[in-house]
Amino acid sequence: MTREELNQLCDALTKRMANDGCLIEMGWVALRRLAVPPNAPDLQVNEMRMAFMAGAQHLFTSILSVLDPGEEPTDADLRRLDLIHKELETFRKEMELRVSKAKGSA
């Protein structure tokens, strides 16, 4: 499978999960698979899921509260979303490095 085909598959799955109301849960499952040892104790897994879901809930309600009133996004709305995107991209790159280092040392 090419990288482009994989991206298309991931995009389709993401849309399906969003339509089915389980997009955030899918994100947790993906993170768990990437970053949580398979033999992690239930307490650790449960606490990590709570932290993940709390972060998702915080981000979503924060986005809703900072958007300007009206149906159309304003320039300020787009700027705020872009800044959130940049912040999350920085984290994604950090996580990617951690995961690749952990796999390299295994």
C-alpha distances in whole Angstrom, upper triangle without the diagonal:
4,7,8,6,7,10,11,10,12,15,15,16,18,20,20,22,24,25,26,28,26,24,26,25,22,22,24,22,19,22,24,21,20,24,26,27,26,30,31,34,34,37,34,31,34,35,32,31,34,33,30,31,35,33,31,34,36,33,33,37,38,35,38,41,40,39,42,44,43,40,39,37,40,39,40,37,34,36,36,32,31,33,31,28,29,30,27,25,27,27,23,23,26,24,21,23,25,22,21,25,25,22,23,27,26
4,5,5,6,9,10,11,12,14,15,16,18,20,21,22,24,26,27,28,26,24,26,26,23,22,25,23,20,22,25,22,21,24,27,28,28,32,33,36,36,38,35,32,35,36,32,31,34,34,30,32,34,32,30,34,35,32,32,36,36,34,36,40,39,38,40,42,41,39,37,35,37,36,37,35,32,33,34,30,29,31,29,26,27,28,26,23,25,26,22,22,25,23,20,22,24,22,20,24,25,22,23,27,26
4,5,5,6,9,10,10,12,14,15,16,18,20,21,22,24,25,27,25,22,23,24,20,20,23,21,18,20,22,20,18,22,25,26,27,30,31,34,34,36,33,30,33,33,30,29,32,31,27,29,31,29,27,31,32,29,29,33,33,31,33,36,35,34,37,39,39,36,34,32,34,33,34,32,29,30,30,27,25,27,26,22,23,25,22,19,22,22,18,18,21,20,17,19,21,19,18,22,23,20,22,25,25
4,5,5,6,9,10,10,12,14,15,17,18,20,21,23,24,26,24,21,23,24,21,20,24,23,19,22,24,22,21,24,27,29,29,33,33,36,36,38,35,32,34,35,31,30,33,32,28,29,32,29,27,31,32,29,29,32,32,30,32,35,34,33,36,37,36,34,32,30,32,31,32,30,27,28,29,26,24,26,25,22,23,25,22,20,23,23,19,20,23,22,19,22,24,22,21,25,26,24,25,29,29
4,5,5,6,9,10,11,12,14,15,16,18,20,21,22,24,23,20,23,23,20,20,23,21,19,21,24,21,21,24,27,28,28,32,32,35,35,37,34,31,33,34,31,30,32,32,28,29,32,30,28,31,32,30,29,33,33,31,33,36,36,34,37,38,37,34,33,32,34,33,35,32,29,31,31,27,26,29,27,24,25,27,24,22,25,25,21,22,25,23,21,24,26,23,22,26,27,24,26,29,29
4,5,5,6,9,10,10,12,14,15,16,18,20,21,22,20,18,20,20,17,17,19,18,15,18,20,18,17,20,23,25,24,28,29,32,31,33,31,28,30,31,27,26,29,28,25,26,29,27,25,28,30,27,27,31,31,29,31,34,34,33,36,37,37,34,33,31,33,33,34,31,28,30,29,26,25,27,25,22,23,25,21,20,22,22,18,19,22,20,17,21,22,19,19,23,23,21,23,26,26
4,5,5,6,9,10,10,12,14,15,16,18,20,21,19,16,18,19,16,15,19,18,15,17,20,18,17,21,23,25,26,29,29,32,32,33,31,28,29,30,27,25,28,27,23,24,27,25,22,26,27,24,24,28,28,26,28,31,30,29,32,34,33,30,29,27,30,29,30,27,25,26,26,22,21,24,22,18,20,22,19,17,20,20,16,17,21,19,17,20,22,20,19,23,24,22,24,27,27
4,5,5,6,9,10,11,12,14,15,17,18,20,19,16,19,20,17,17,20,19,17,20,22,21,20,23,26,28,28,32,32,34,34,35,33,30,31,32,29,27,30,29,25,26,29,26,24,27,28,26,25,29,29,27,28,32,31,30,32,34,32,29,28,27,30,29,31,28,25,27,27,23,23,25,24,20,22,24,21,20,23,23,19,21,24,22,20,24,25,23,23,27,27,26,28,31,30
4,5,5,6,9,10,11,12,14,15,16,18,17,15,17,18,14,15,18,17,15,18,20,18,18,22,24,26,25,29,29,32,31,33,31,27,29,30,27,25,28,28,24,24,27,26,23,26,28,26,25,28,29,27,29,32,32,31,34,35,34,31,30,29,32,32,33,29,27,29,29,25,25,27,25,22,24,25,22,21,24,23,20,21,24,22,20,24,25,22,23,26,26,24,27,30,29
4,5,5,6,9,10,10,12,14,15,16,14,12,14,15,11,12,15,14,12,14,17,16,16,19,21,23,23,27,27,29,28,30,28,24,26,27,23,22,24,24,20,21,24,22,19,22,24,22,21,25,26,24,26,29,29,28,31,32,32,29,28,27,29,29,30,27,25,26,26,22,22,24,22,19,21,22,18,17,21,20,16,18,21,19,17,21,22,19,20,24,24,22,25,28,27
4,5,5,6,9,10,11,12,14,15,14,12,14,16,13,13,16,16,14,17,19,19,18,21,24,26,26,30,29,32,30,32,30,26,27,28,25,23,25,25,21,21,24,22,19,22,24,21,20,24,24,22,23,27,27,25,28,29,29,26,25,23,26,26,27,24,22,24,24,20,20,22,20,17,20,21,18,17,21,20,17,19,22,20,19,23,24,22,23,26,27,25,28,31,30
4,5,5,6,9,10,11,12,14,14,12,15,16,13,14,18,17,15,19,21,20,20,23,25,28,27,31,30,33,31,33,31,27,28,29,27,24,26,27,23,22,25,24,21,23,26,23,22,25,26,24,25,29,29,27,30,31,30,27,26,25,28,29,30,26,25,27,26,23,23,26,23,21,23,25,21,21,24,24,21,23,26,23,22,26,27,25,26,29,29,28,30,33,32
4,5,5,6,9,10,10,12,11,9,12,13,10,11,14,13,12,16,17,17,18,21,22,24,24,27,27,29,27,29,27,24,25,26,23,21,23,24,20,20,23,22,19,21,24,22,20,24,25,24,25,28,29,27,31,31,31,28,27,26,30,30,31,27,26,28,27,23,24,26,23,21,23,24,21,21,24,23,20,22,24,22,21,25,25,23,24,28,27,26,29,31,30
4,5,5,6,9,10,10,9,7,10,11,8,9,13,13,12,14,17,17,17,20,21,24,24,27,27,28,27,28,26,23,23,24,22,19,21,21,17,17,20,19,15,18,20,18,17,20,22,20,21,24,25,24,27,28,27,25,24,23,26,27,27,24,22,24,23,19,20,22,19,17,20,21,17,18,21,20,17,20,22,20,20,23,24,22,23,27,26,26,29,31,30
4,5,5,6,9,10,10,8,12,13,11,12,16,16,15,18,20,20,21,23,25,28,27,31,30,32,30,31,29,26,26,27,25,22,23,24,20,19,22,21,17,19,21,19,17,21,22,20,20,24,25,23,26,26,25,22,22,22,25,26,27,23,22,24,23,20,21,23,21,19,22,23,20,20,24,23,20,23,25,23,23,27,27,25,27,31,30,29,32,35,34
4,5,5,6,9,9,8,12,13,11,13,16,15,15,18,20,20,21,24,25,27,27,30,29,31,29,30,29,25,25,27,25,22,23,24,21,19,23,22,18,20,23,21,19,22,24,22,23,26,27,26,29,29,28,25,25,25,28,30,30,26,25,28,27,23,24,27,24,22,25,26,22,23,26,25,22,25,28,25,25,29,29,27,28,32,31,30,33,35,34
4,5,5,6,5,5,8,9,7,10,12,12,13,15,17,17,19,21,22,25,24,27,26,27,25,26,25,22,22,23,21,18,20,21,17,16,19,19,15,17,20,18,17,20,22,20,21,24,26,25,28,28,28,25,25,25,28,29,29,25,25,27,25,22,24,25,22,21,24,24,20,21,25,23,21,24,25,23,23,27,27,24,27,30,29,28,31,33,32
4,5,5,6,5,8,10,9,11,14,14,15,17,19,20,21,23,24,27,26,29,28,29,27,28,27,23,23,24,22,19,20,20,17,15,18,17,14,15,18,16,14,17,19,17,17,21,22,21,24,24,24,21,22,21,25,26,26,22,22,24,22,19,21,23,20,19,22,22,19,21,24,22,20,24,26,23,24,27,28,26,28,31,30,30,33,35,34
4,6,8,8,12,13,12,14,17,17,18,20,22,23,24,26,27,30,29,32,31,32,29,30,30,26,25,27,25,22,23,24,20,18,21,21,17,18,21,19,17,19,22,20,19,23,24,23,26,25,24,21,22,22,26,28,28,24,24,27,25,22,24,26,23,22,25,26,23,24,27,26,24,27,29,27,27,31,31,29,31,35,34,33,36,38,37
4,6,8,11,11,11,14,15,15,17,19,20,21,23,25,25,28,27,30,29,29,27,28,27,24,23,25,23,20,21,23,19,17,20,21,17,18,21,20,18,20,23,21,21,24,26,25,28,28,27,24,26,26,29,31,31,27,27,29,27,24,26,28,25,24,27,27,24,26,29,27,25,28,30,27,28,31,31,29,31,34,33,33,36,38,36
4,6,8,9,10,12,14,14,16,18,19,20,22,24,24,27,26,28,27,28,25,26,25,22,21,22,21,17,18,19,17,14,17,17,14,14,18,17,14,17,20,18,18,21,23,23,26,25,25,23,24,24,27,29,28,25,25,27,25,22,24,26,22,22,25,25,22,24,27,25,23,27,28,26,26,30,30,28,31,33,32,32,35,37,36
4,6,5,6,9,10,11,12,14,15,17,19,20,20,23,22,25,24,24,22,23,22,18,18,19,18,14,15,17,14,12,15,16,12,13,17,16,14,17,20,19,19,22,24,24,27,27,27,25,26,26,29,30,29,26,25,27,25,22,24,25,22,21,24,24,20,22,25,22,21,24,25,23,23,27,26,24,27,30,29,28,32,33,32
4,5,5,6,9,10,11,13,14,16,17,18,19,22,22,25,23,25,22,23,22,19,18,19,17,14,15,16,13,11,14,14,11,12,15,14,13,16,18,17,18,21,22,22,25,26,26,24,24,23,26,27,27,23,22,24,22,19,21,22,18,17,21,20,17,18,21,19,17,21,22,20,20,24,24,22,25,27,26,26,30,31,30
4,5,5,6,9,10,11,12,14,15,16,17,20,20,23,21,22,20,20,19,16,15,16,14,11,12,12,9,7,11,10,7,9,12,12,11,14,16,15,16,19,21,21,25,26,26,25,25,24,26,27,26,23,22,24,21,18,20,21,17,17,20,18,15,17,20,17,16,20,20,18,19,23,22,20,23,26,25,25,28,30,29
4,5,5,6,9,10,10,12,14,15,15,18,18,20,19,19,17,18,17,13,13,14,12,9,11,12,9,8,12,12,10,12,15,15,14,17,19,19,20,23,24,25,28,29,30,28,29,27,30,31,30,26,26,27,25,22,24,24,20,20,23,21,18,20,22,19,18,21,22,19,20,23,22,20,23,26,24,24,28,29,28
4,5,5,6,9,10,11,12,14,15,18,17,20,19,20,18,20,18,15,15,17,14,11,14,15,11,11,15,14,12,14,17,16,16,19,21,20,22,25,26,26,29,30,31,29,29,28,30,31,30,27,26,27,25,22,23,24,21,19,22,21,17,19,21,18,16,20,21,17,18,22,21,19,21,24,22,22,26,27,26
4,5,5,6,9,10,11,12,13,16,17,20,18,20,18,19,17,14,15,15,12,10,13,13,9,9,13,12,10,13,15,14,14,17,19,18,20,23,24,24,28,29,30,28,28,26,29,29,28,25,24,25,23,19,21,21,17,16,19,17,14,15,17,15,13,16,17,14,15,18,18,16,19,21,20,20,24,25,24
4,5,5,6,9,10,10,10,14,14,17,15,16,15,15,14,10,11,12,9,7,10,10,7,8,11,11,10,13,15,15,15,18,20,20,22,24,25,26,30,31,32,31,31,29,31,31,30,27,26,27,25,22,23,23,19,19,21,19,15,17,19,15,14,17,17,14,16,19,17,16,19,21,19,20,23,24,23
4,6,5,6,9,10,10,13,12,15,14,16,14,16,14,11,12,14,11,9,12,13,10,11,15,15,14,16,19,18,19,22,23,23,25,27,28,29,33,34,35,33,33,31,34,34,33,30,29,30,28,25,26,26,22,21,23,22,18,19,21,18,16,19,19,15,16,19,18,15,18,21,19,19,22,23,22
4,5,5,6,9,10,13,13,16,15,18,17,18,16,13,15,16,13,11,15,15,11,13,16,15,14,17,19,18,19,22,23,23,25,28,28,29,32,34,35,33,33,31,33,33,32,29,28,28,26,23,24,24,21,19,21,20,16,17,18,16,13,16,16,13,13,16,15,13,15,18,16,16,20,21,20
4,5,5,6,7,11,12,15,13,16,15,16,14,11,13,13,10,9,13,12,9,12,14,13,13,16,18,17,18,21,22,22,24,27,27,28,32,34,35,33,33,31,33,32,31,28,27,28,25,23,23,23,19,18,19,18,14,15,16,13,11,14,14,10,11,14,13,11,14,16,14,15,18,19,18
4,5,5,5,8,9,11,10,12,12,13,11,8,11,12,9,8,12,12,10,12,15,15,15,18,20,19,21,23,24,25,27,29,30,31,35,37,38,36,36,34,36,36,34,32,31,31,29,26,27,26,23,22,23,21,18,19,20,16,15,17,16,13,14,16,14,12,15,17,14,15,18,19,17
4,6,6,8,8,11,11,14,14,16,14,11,14,15,12,12,16,16,13,16,19,18,18,21,23,22,23,26,27,27,29,32,32,33,37,39,40,38,38,35,38,37,36,33,32,33,31,28,28,28,25,23,24,23,19,20,21,18,15,17,17,13,13,16,14,11,14,16,13,13,17,17,16
4,6,8,10,13,13,16,17,18,15,13,16,16,13,13,17,16,14,16,19,18,18,21,22,22,23,26,27,27,29,31,32,32,36,38,39,38,37,35,36,36,35,32,31,31,29,26,26,26,23,21,22,20,17,17,18,15,12,14,13,10,10,12,10,7,10,12,10,10,14,15,14
4,7,9,12,10,14,15,15,12,11,14,14,10,12,15,14,12,15,17,16,17,20,21,21,23,26,26,26,29,31,31,32,36,38,40,38,38,35,37,36,35,32,31,31,29,26,26,25,23,21,22,20,17,17,17,14,12,14,12,9,10,12,9,7,10,12,9,10,14,14,13
4,6,8,7,10,11,12,9,8,11,12,9,10,14,13,12,15,17,17,18,21,22,22,24,27,27,28,30,32,33,34,38,40,41,40,40,37,39,39,37,35,34,34,31,29,29,28,25,24,25,23,20,21,20,17,16,18,16,12,14,15,12,10,14,14,11,12,16,15,14
4,5,5,9,11,13,10,9,13,14,12,14,17,16,16,19,21,21,22,24,26,26,28,30,31,32,34,36,36,38,42,44,45,44,44,41,43,43,41,38,37,37,35,33,33,32,29,28,28,26,23,24,23,20,19,20,18,15,16,17,14,11,14,15,11,12,15,14,12
4,6,9,10,13,11,10,13,15,13,14,18,18,17,20,22,22,23,26,27,28,29,31,33,33,35,37,38,39,43,45,46,45,45,42,44,44,43,40,39,39,37,34,35,34,31,30,31,29,26,26,26,23,21,23,22,18,18,20,17,14,17,18,14,14,17,17,14
4,6,9,11,10,10,13,15,14,15,18,19,19,21,23,24,25,27,29,30,31,33,34,35,37,39,40,42,45,47,48,47,47,45,47,47,45,43,42,42,39,37,37,36,33,33,33,31,28,29,29,25,24,25,24,20,21,22,19,17,19,19,16,16,19,18,15
4,6,8,6,7,10,11,11,12,15,16,16,18,20,21,22,24,26,27,28,30,31,33,35,36,37,39,43,45,46,45,45,43,45,45,43,40,40,39,37,35,35,34,31,30,31,29,26,27,27,23,22,24,22,19,20,21,18,16,19,19,16,17,20,18,16
4,5,5,6,9,10,11,13,14,16,17,19,20,21,23,24,26,27,29,30,32,33,35,36,38,40,43,45,47,46,46,44,46,46,44,41,41,41,38,36,37,36,32,32,33,30,28,29,29,25,25,27,25,22,23,24,21,20,23,23,19,20,24,22,20
4,5,5,6,8,10,10,12,14,15,16,18,20,21,22,24,26,27,28,30,31,33,34,36,38,41,43,44,43,44,42,44,45,43,40,40,40,37,35,36,35,31,32,33,30,27,29,29,26,25,28,26,22,24,26,23,21,25,25,21,23,26,25,23
4,6,5,6,8,10,11,12,14,15,16,18,20,21,22,24,26,27,28,30,32,33,34,36,40,42,43,43,44,41,43,44,41,39,39,39,36,34,35,34,30,31,32,29,27,29,28,25,25,27,25,22,25,26,23,22,25,25,22,24,27,26,24
4,5,5,6,9,10,11,12,14,15,16,18,20,21,23,24,26,27,29,30,31,33,35,39,40,42,42,42,40,41,41,39,37,37,36,33,32,33,31,28,28,29,26,24,26,25,21,22,24,21,18,21,22,19,18,22,22,19,20,24,22,21
4,6,5,6,9,10,10,12,14,15,16,18,20,21,22,24,26,27,29,30,32,33,37,39,40,39,40,38,40,40,38,35,35,35,32,30,31,30,27,27,28,25,22,24,24,21,20,23,21,18,20,22,19,17,21,21,18,20,23,22,21
4,5,5,6,9,10,11,12,14,15,16,18,20,21,22,24,26,27,28,30,32,36,37,39,38,39,37,39,39,37,34,35,35,32,30,31,30,26,27,28,26,23,25,26,22,22,25,23,20,22,24,21,20,24,25,22,23,27,26,25
4,5,5,6,9,10,10,12,14,15,16,18,20,21,22,24,26,27,28,31,34,36,38,37,38,36,37,38,35,33,33,33,30,28,30,28,25,25,27,24,21,24,24,20,21,23,21,19,22,23,20,20,24,24,21,23,26,26,25
4,5,5,6,9,10,11,12,14,15,17,18,20,21,23,25,26,27,29,33,34,36,36,36,34,35,35,33,31,31,30,27,26,27,25,22,22,23,21,18,20,20,17,17,20,18,15,18,20,17,16,20,21,18,20,23,23,22
4,5,5,6,8,10,11,12,14,15,16,18,20,21,23,24,26,27,31,33,34,33,34,32,34,34,32,29,30,30,27,25,26,25,22,22,24,21,18,21,21,18,18,21,19,16,19,21,19,18,22,23,21,22,25,25,24
4,5,5,6,9,10,10,12,14,15,16,18,20,21,22,24,26,30,31,33,32,33,31,33,34,31,28,29,29,26,24,26,25,21,22,24,21,19,22,22,19,19,22,21,18,21,24,21,21,25,25,23,25,28,28,27
4,6,5,6,9,10,10,12,14,15,16,18,20,21,22,24,28,30,32,32,32,30,31,32,29,27,27,27,23,22,24,22,19,20,21,18,16,19,19,15,16,20,18,16,19,21,19,19,22,23,21,24,27,26,26
4,5,5,6,9,10,11,12,14,15,17,19,20,21,23,27,29,30,30,30,28,29,30,27,25,25,25,22,20,21,20,17,17,19,16,14,16,17,14,14,17,16,14,17,19,17,17,21,22,20,22,25,26,25
4,5,5,6,8,10,10,12,14,15,17,18,20,22,25,27,28,27,28,26,28,29,27,24,24,25,22,20,22,21,17,18,20,18,15,18,20,16,17,20,20,17,20,23,21,20,24,25,24,25,29,29,28
4,5,5,6,9,10,11,12,14,15,16,18,20,24,25,27,27,28,26,27,28,26,23,24,24,20,19,21,20,16,18,20,17,15,19,19,16,18,21,20,18,21,24,22,22,26,27,25,27,30,31,30
4,5,5,6,9,10,10,12,14,15,16,18,22,24,26,26,26,24,25,25,23,20,21,21,17,16,18,17,13,15,16,13,12,15,16,13,14,18,17,15,19,21,20,20,23,24,24,26,28,29,29
4,5,5,6,9,10,11,12,14,16,17,21,22,24,23,24,21,23,24,22,19,19,20,17,15,17,16,13,14,16,14,12,15,17,14,15,18,18,16,19,22,21,21,24,26,25,26,29,30,30
4,6,5,6,8,10,11,12,14,16,19,21,22,22,23,21,23,24,22,19,20,21,17,16,19,18,14,16,19,16,15,18,20,17,18,22,22,20,23,25,24,24,28,29,28,30,33,34,33
4,6,5,6,9,10,10,12,14,18,20,22,22,23,21,22,23,20,17,19,19,15,14,17,16,12,15,17,14,14,17,18,16,18,21,21,20,23,25,24,25,28,29,28,30,33,34,34
4,6,5,6,9,10,11,12,16,18,20,20,20,18,19,20,17,14,15,16,12,11,14,12,9,11,14,12,11,14,16,14,15,19,19,18,21,23,23,23,26,28,28,29,32,33,33
4,5,5,6,9,10,11,15,16,18,17,18,16,18,19,17,14,15,16,13,11,15,14,11,13,16,15,13,17,18,17,18,21,22,21,23,26,26,26,29,31,30,32,34,35,36
4,5,5,6,9,10,14,15,17,17,18,17,18,20,17,14,16,17,14,13,17,16,13,16,18,17,16,20,21,20,21,24,24,24,26,29,28,29,32,33,33,35,37,38,38
4,5,5,6,9,12,14,17,17,18,16,16,17,15,12,14,14,11,11,14,13,10,13,16,14,14,18,19,18,20,23,23,23,25,28,27,28,31,32,32,34,37,38,38
4,5,5,6,10,12,14,14,15,12,13,14,12,9,11,12,9,8,11,11,9,11,14,14,13,17,18,18,19,22,23,23,25,27,28,28,31,33,33,34,37,38,38
4,6,6,9,10,12,12,13,12,13,15,13,10,13,14,11,11,15,15,13,15,18,17,17,20,22,21,22,26,26,26,28,31,31,31,34,36,36,37,40,41,41
4,6,8,10,13,14,15,13,14,16,13,11,14,15,11,12,16,15,14,17,19,18,18,22,23,23,24,27,28,28,30,32,32,33,36,37,37,39,41,43,43
4,6,9,12,14,14,11,11,13,9,8,11,11,8,10,13,12,11,15,17,16,17,20,21,21,23,26,26,27,29,31,32,33,35,36,37,39,41,42,43
4,6,9,10,10,8,8,10,8,6,9,10,8,9,13,13,12,15,17,17,18,21,22,23,24,27,28,28,30,32,33,34,36,38,38,40,42,44,44
4,7,9,9,7,7,10,8,6,10,12,10,12,15,16,16,18,20,20,21,24,25,26,27,30,31,32,33,36,37,37,39,41,42,43,45,47,48
4,7,8,9,9,12,11,10,13,15,14,15,18,19,19,21,23,24,24,27,29,29,30,33,34,34,36,39,39,40,42,44,45,46,48,50,50
4,6,7,9,12,12,11,13,16,16,16,19,21,20,22,25,25,26,28,30,31,31,34,36,36,37,40,41,41,43,45,46,47,49,51,51
4,7,9,13,14,11,13,16,16,16,18,21,20,21,24,25,25,27,30,30,30,33,35,35,36,39,40,40,42,44,45,45,48,50,50
4,6,10,11,9,10,14,14,14,16,19,19,19,22,24,24,25,28,29,29,31,33,34,34,37,39,39,40,43,44,44,46,49,49
4,7,8,6,7,10,11,10,12,15,15,16,18,20,20,22,24,25,26,28,30,30,31,34,35,36,37,40,41,41,44,46,46
4,5,5,6,9,10,11,12,14,15,16,18,20,21,22,25,26,27,29,31,31,32,35,36,37,39,41,42,43,45,47,48
4,5,5,6,9,10,10,12,14,15,16,18,20,21,23,25,25,27,29,30,31,33,35,36,37,39,40,42,43,45,46
4,5,5,6,9,10,11,12,14,15,17,18,20,21,23,24,26,27,29,30,32,33,35,36,38,39,40,42,44,45
4,5,5,6,9,10,11,12,14,15,17,18,20,21,22,24,26,27,28,30,32,33,34,36,37,39,40,42,43
4,5,5,6,9,10,10,12,14,15,16,18,20,20,22,24,25,26,28,30,31,32,34,36,37,38,40,42
4,5,5,6,9,10,10,12,14,15,17,19,20,21,23,24,25,27,29,30,31,33,35,36,37,39,41
4,5,5,6,9,10,11,12,14,16,17,18,20,21,23,24,26,27,29,30,32,33,35,36,38,39
4,5,5,6,9,10,11,12,14,15,16,18,20,21,22,24,26,26,28,30,31,32,34,36,37
4,5,5,6,9,10,10,12,14,15,16,18,20,21,23,24,25,27,29,30,31,33,35,36
4,5,5,6,9,10,11,13,14,15,17,18,20,21,23,24,26,27,29,30,32,34,35
4,5,5,6,9,10,11,12,14,16,16,18,20,21,22,24,26,27,28,30,32,33
4,5,5,6,9,10,10,12,14,15,16,18,20,21,22,24,25,26,28,30,31
4,5,5,6,9,10,11,12,14,15,17,19,20,21,23,24,26,27,29,30
4,5,5,7,9,10,11,13,14,16,17,19,20,22,23,25,26,28,29
4,5,5,6,9,10,10,12,14,15,16,18,20,21,22,24,26,27
4,5,5,6,9,10,10,12,14,15,16,18,20,21,22,24,26
4,5,5,6,9,10,11,13,14,16,17,19,20,21,23,25
4,5,5,6,8,10,11,12,14,15,16,18,20,21,23
4,5,5,6,9,10,10,12,14,15,16,18,20,21
4,5,5,6,9,10,11,12,14,15,16,18,20
4,5,5,6,9,10,11,12,14,15,17,19
4,5,5,6,9,10,10,12,14,15,17
4,5,5,6,9,10,11,12,14,16
4,6,5,6,9,10,10,12,14
4,6,5,6,9,10,11,12
4,5,5,6,9,10,11
4,5,5,6,9,10
4,5,5,6,9
4,5,5,6
4,5,5
4,6
4
